[in-house]
Amino acid sequence: AQRAKDLEQLKRAMRGVEADHKALGLLRAAAEDERGKATHARADAARQAREVAAEREEMRNKSSSLEAKALGIDRHKAAADRTAKEVEEQRMRNQRDAQALLHREKMLEEEKTQVARLQKLVTEARSSLMAEKPSRA
C-alpha cells in the first residue's frame, strides 16, 4: 500500500515536472523572441540614424542660408538624440528581461535535474515491484 502511495506521489510529481518542462520551452521561445526584438530595435535605430544623417547632409547641401542650415540641423539632432535615448531605454529593458529569462531558465534546468532524479526513482521502484511479483506468486 505504501509503495502504491509512493508510486502515485511520483506520478503526480512527474506531471508537475512535465508542466514545468513545457513552461521551459515557452520561456525559451520568449527569450528568443526578445532577442529578435532587440536585434530589430538596434537595426531600426541604425536605420533611423542613417536617415537622420542623410537628411542632415541634404539640409546642409540645399540650404543657402546659414540660419536655415542651423535650424534644420538642430531639429534633426534633437530627433536623433530622442531616438538614441529611446533605443538605450529599450536596450536596458531588453537586458533586464533577458536577465530574468536566464534566471528562470536556470531554475527550470534545476527542475529538469530533479525530474531526472524522480524518473530514476520511478524506474527503480518499478524494477523493485517487478522483482517482487514472482516471489509473491
Buried (B, 14 or more C-beta within 10 A) or exposed (E): EEEEEEBEEBEEBBEBBEEBEEEBEEBBEEBEEBBEBBEEBBEBBEEBBEBBEEBBEEBEEEBEEEEEBEEBBEBBEEBBEEBBEBBEEBBEBBEEBBEEBEEBBEEBEEBBEBBEEBBEBBEEBEEEEEEEEEEEE
